[in-house]
Amino acid sequence: MKTFLIALLLACVPAVRAEILVIGHVKNNIENLTAKQVQDIYLGRGRVLPNGKFALPLDQPSPLRTEFYEKLTGRPVEQINAYWARIMFTGQASPPQQLPSDEVVMQTVRENEGAIGYINKTSVDKTVRILLELD
């Protein structure tokens, strides 16, 4: 009975939504990106950043990924997965590279001027540039 009550209480508590930041290389001369620009890059419609560098979008296979795509596109991650399956089947583009954590995303962004990634706002530091905030 006790576990049932705890589970019931947890089900009634609203989920905590993360504040997500899209980040880029600190030396990148891009001040910010629009949600549309980020969406185009993450859906394979745009391959170049506004500064002319080839875009290297980085993904995370975590609950943050689900929230990122819902906030960015307004679609559930299942639709994004189906979209990428269709695009890959036709050979038009490849999905963003998946990395395991905020720390690895930040390290990859620090090492590649064209890389952009998304992280939880609590993970950011001054070694990367914030390009867009999704909340």
Residue frames relative to the residue before (quaternion, step in Angstrom):
aa qw qx qy qz dx dy dz
M 1.0000 0.0000 0.0000 0.0000 0.00 0.00 0.00
K 0.6433 0.5420 -0.3168 0.4381 3.56 1.00 -0.90
T 0.6757 0.4778 -0.2991 0.4751 3.59 0.92 -0.87
F 0.6043 0.5503 -0.3578 0.4516 3.58 1.07 -0.63
L 0.6667 0.4991 -0.2991 0.4658 3.58 0.93 -0.88
I 0.6360 0.5153 -0.3255 0.4732 3.59 1.01 -0.79
A 0.6601 0.5013 -0.3064 0.4680 3.57 0.92 -0.90
L 0.6438 0.5223 -0.3175 0.4604 3.57 1.02 -0.80
L 0.6527 0.5065 -0.3079 0.4718 3.57 0.99 -0.83
L 0.6601 0.5038 -0.3083 0.4641 3.59 0.95 -0.85
A 0.6365 0.5273 -0.3285 0.4571 3.57 1.05 -0.69
C 0.6826 0.4925 -0.2791 0.4622 3.58 1.12 -0.62
V 0.5959 0.5563 -0.3652 0.4496 3.59 1.22 -0.40
P 0.4395 -0.6985 0.4827 0.2931 3.62 -0.74 0.93
A 0.5382 -0.6274 0.4576 0.3277 3.56 -1.07 0.75
V 0.4241 -0.6791 0.5366 0.2663 3.54 -1.05 0.78
R 0.2261 -0.7820 0.5711 0.1058 3.55 -0.69 1.10
A 0.3940 -0.7290 0.5132 0.2234 3.55 -0.87 0.93
E 0.3617 -0.6448 0.6112 0.2826 3.51 -1.25 0.48
I 0.1639 -0.8171 0.5513 0.0393 3.54 -0.60 1.18
L 0.1637 -0.7739 0.6078 0.0696 3.53 -1.00 0.95
V 0.2578 -0.6942 0.6457 0.1860 3.55 -1.10 0.77
I 0.0976 -0.8298 0.5495 -0.0052 3.55 -0.69 1.14
G 0.1215 -0.7705 0.6214 0.0739 3.52 -1.31 0.46
H 0.7220 -0.4168 0.3322 0.4413 3.54 -1.37 0.02
V 0.5439 -0.6605 0.4164 0.3074 3.57 -0.92 0.91
K 0.7056 0.4397 -0.2665 0.4876 3.63 1.09 -0.61
N 0.4366 0.6846 -0.4611 0.3579 3.54 1.28 0.00
N 0.3607 -0.7671 0.4872 0.2099 3.61 -0.79 0.90
I 0.4532 0.6460 -0.4725 0.3925 3.59 1.18 0.51
E 0.3478 -0.7511 0.5252 0.1977 3.58 -0.71 1.06
N 0.7744 -0.1663 0.1271 0.5970 3.58 1.00 -0.84
L 0.2873 -0.7094 0.6106 0.2036 3.51 -1.37 0.17
T 0.4374 -0.6540 0.5358 0.3064 3.56 -1.17 0.49
A 0.6454 -0.5026 0.3961 0.4171 3.55 -1.25 0.33
K 0.6276 0.5408 -0.3312 0.4516 3.60 1.04 -0.75
Q 0.6506 0.5068 -0.3192 0.4669 3.60 0.96 -0.82
V 0.6604 0.4926 -0.3050 0.4777 3.58 0.94 -0.86
Q 0.6346 0.5272 -0.3259 0.4617 3.57 0.97 -0.83
D 0.6543 0.5103 -0.3175 0.4589 3.61 0.90 -0.86
I 0.6617 0.4933 -0.3089 0.4726 3.59 0.95 -0.83
Y 0.7261 0.4492 -0.2532 0.4548 3.60 0.82 -0.95
L 0.7036 0.3976 -0.2710 0.5229 3.59 1.22 -0.27
G 0.5671 -0.6558 0.3572 0.3475 3.58 1.25 0.33
R 0.4862 0.6699 -0.4331 0.3566 3.60 1.24 0.25
G 0.7614 0.2016 -0.1242 0.6035 3.57 1.23 -0.48
R 0.1522 -0.8246 0.5414 0.0610 3.56 -0.83 0.90
V 0.7129 0.3938 -0.2255 0.5346 3.55 1.32 -0.11
L 0.4291 -0.6762 0.5402 0.2585 3.55 -1.07 0.82
P 0.6755 -0.5048 0.3395 0.4167 3.62 -1.17 0.35
N 0.6706 0.4846 -0.3061 0.4709 3.62 1.15 -0.46
G 0.6109 -0.5915 0.3343 0.4064 3.60 1.27 0.13
K 0.5434 0.6085 -0.4103 0.4074 3.62 1.21 -0.13
F 0.5499 -0.5963 0.4762 0.3395 3.53 -1.18 0.70
A 0.3656 -0.7478 0.5170 0.1994 3.60 -0.81 1.00
L 0.0971 -0.7649 0.6359 0.0342 3.54 -1.00 0.94
P 0.1104 -0.8218 0.5564 0.0535 3.62 0.04 1.26
L 0.1946 -0.7804 0.5899 0.0717 3.53 -1.04 0.91
D 0.1933 -0.7900 0.5793 0.0541 3.54 -0.93 1.00
Q 0.2248 -0.7494 0.6001 0.1663 3.56 -1.31 0.22
P 0.3038 -0.7521 0.5487 0.2024 3.61 -0.82 0.90
S 0.4568 0.6685 -0.4455 0.3820 3.56 0.45 1.22
P 0.6953 -0.4218 0.3318 0.4781 3.59 -1.20 -0.06
L 0.5628 0.5979 -0.3860 0.4205 3.60 1.16 -0.50
R 0.6071 0.5659 -0.3440 0.4392 3.60 1.07 -0.73
T 0.6391 0.5290 -0.3175 0.4593 3.56 0.94 -0.91
E 0.6952 0.4697 -0.2710 0.4719 3.55 0.86 -0.98
F 0.6112 0.5630 -0.3447 0.4367 3.60 1.01 -0.81
Y 0.7246 0.4361 -0.2601 0.4660 3.60 0.73 -1.02
E 0.6205 0.5288 -0.3533 0.4589 3.59 1.05 -0.63
K 0.6850 0.4672 -0.2854 0.4808 3.59 0.94 -0.86
L 0.6985 0.4893 -0.2760 0.4433 3.59 0.94 -0.87
T 0.8265 0.2400 -0.0920 0.5009 3.58 0.81 -1.00
G 0.4081 -0.7045 0.4828 0.3226 3.58 1.16 -0.47
R 0.6249 0.5184 -0.3301 0.4815 3.57 1.29 0.21
P 0.5200 -0.6134 0.4748 0.3575 3.61 -1.13 0.51
V 0.6340 -0.5701 0.3713 0.3677 3.55 -1.15 0.65
E 0.5677 0.5889 -0.3898 0.4231 3.62 1.13 -0.49
Q 0.6472 0.4944 -0.3197 0.4842 3.60 1.04 -0.71
I 0.6241 0.5240 -0.3372 0.4715 3.59 1.05 -0.72
N 0.6456 0.5149 -0.3180 0.4658 3.60 0.97 -0.84
A 0.6521 0.5009 -0.3078 0.4787 3.60 0.98 -0.84
Y 0.6101 0.5503 -0.3359 0.4605 3.58 1.04 -0.81
W 0.7020 0.4638 -0.2731 0.4664 3.59 0.83 -1.00
A 0.5996 0.5500 -0.3651 0.4524 3.60 1.05 -0.65
R 0.6647 0.5003 -0.2900 0.4731 3.57 0.98 -0.89
I 0.6722 0.4997 -0.2965 0.4589 3.60 0.90 -0.93
M 0.6659 0.4940 -0.3048 0.4687 3.59 0.95 -0.86
F 0.6171 0.5589 -0.3437 0.4344 3.59 1.03 -0.76
T 0.7171 0.4233 -0.2482 0.4950 3.57 1.01 -0.80
G 0.4579 -0.7180 0.4219 0.3111 3.59 1.28 -0.16
Q 0.3950 0.7568 -0.4504 0.2615 3.58 1.22 0.30
A 0.7971 -0.0965 0.1101 0.5859 3.59 1.01 -0.78
S 0.3718 -0.6886 0.5691 0.2522 3.53 -1.36 0.13
P 0.5240 -0.6437 0.4459 0.3351 3.59 -1.02 0.70
P 0.6662 -0.4855 0.3637 0.4339 3.59 -1.22 0.29
Q 0.5536 -0.6044 0.4661 0.3333 3.54 -1.17 0.70
Q 0.2928 -0.7696 0.5428 0.1652 3.59 -0.87 0.95
L 0.0814 -0.7742 0.6276 0.0066 3.53 -0.94 1.02
P 0.5848 -0.6781 0.3405 0.2868 3.59 -1.05 0.74
S 0.8396 0.0611 0.0170 0.5395 3.65 1.03 -0.51
D 0.6882 -0.4498 0.3738 0.4293 3.54 -1.36 0.19
E 0.6551 0.5358 -0.3172 0.4280 3.57 0.92 -0.90
V 0.6759 0.4730 -0.2936 0.4830 3.59 0.95 -0.86
V 0.6072 0.5323 -0.3536 0.4723 3.60 1.05 -0.70
M 0.6725 0.4925 -0.3052 0.4604 3.60 0.84 -0.94
Q 0.6471 0.5146 -0.3255 0.4589 3.62 0.94 -0.81
T 0.6622 0.4996 -0.3041 0.4684 3.59 0.95 -0.86
V 0.6356 0.5122 -0.3245 0.4779 3.60 1.02 -0.77
R 0.6382 0.5314 -0.3279 0.4504 3.62 0.98 -0.80
E 0.7328 0.4445 -0.2218 0.4649 3.59 1.08 -0.76
N 0.7719 0.2848 -0.1434 0.5500 3.63 1.22 -0.35
E 0.3942 -0.7596 0.4680 0.2205 3.58 -0.49 1.17
G 0.7129 0.4461 -0.2639 0.4724 3.60 1.08 -0.56
A 0.5239 0.6608 -0.4047 0.3537 3.58 1.25 -0.15
I 0.0050 -0.7412 0.6702 0.0366 3.51 -1.20 0.68
G 0.0034 0.7949 -0.6061 0.0284 3.54 -1.09 0.70
Y 0.3273 -0.7128 0.5715 0.2414 3.52 -1.29 0.02
I 0.0367 -0.7868 0.6154 -0.0296 3.52 -1.10 0.85
N 0.5829 -0.5255 0.4704 0.4035 3.52 -1.32 0.18
K 0.5890 -0.6162 0.3951 0.3426 3.58 -0.94 0.87
T 0.6318 0.5559 -0.3340 0.4245 3.60 1.07 -0.65
S 0.6733 0.5128 -0.2937 0.4444 3.63 1.19 -0.37
V 0.5408 0.6722 -0.3937 0.3173 3.61 1.18 -0.40
D 0.0163 -0.7580 0.6510 0.0353 3.54 -1.26 0.56
K 0.7022 -0.5033 0.3185 0.3901 3.58 -1.28 0.05
T 0.5439 0.6330 -0.4009 0.3777 3.62 1.23 0.04
V 0.7264 0.2999 -0.2180 0.5787 3.60 1.32 0.01
R 0.4143 -0.6895 0.5386 0.2507 3.55 -1.28 0.40
I 0.3543 -0.7133 0.5657 0.2136 3.58 -0.94 0.92
L 0.1739 -0.8179 0.5459 0.0527 3.57 -0.66 1.16
L 0.7897 -0.0419 0.0652 0.6085 3.58 1.13 -0.65
E 0.1812 -0.7593 0.6144 0.1149 3.55 -1.11 0.73
L 0.1326 -0.7734 0.6181 0.0471 3.55 -0.85 1.06
D 0.1511 0.7953 -0.5781 0.1020 3.58 -0.67 1.04
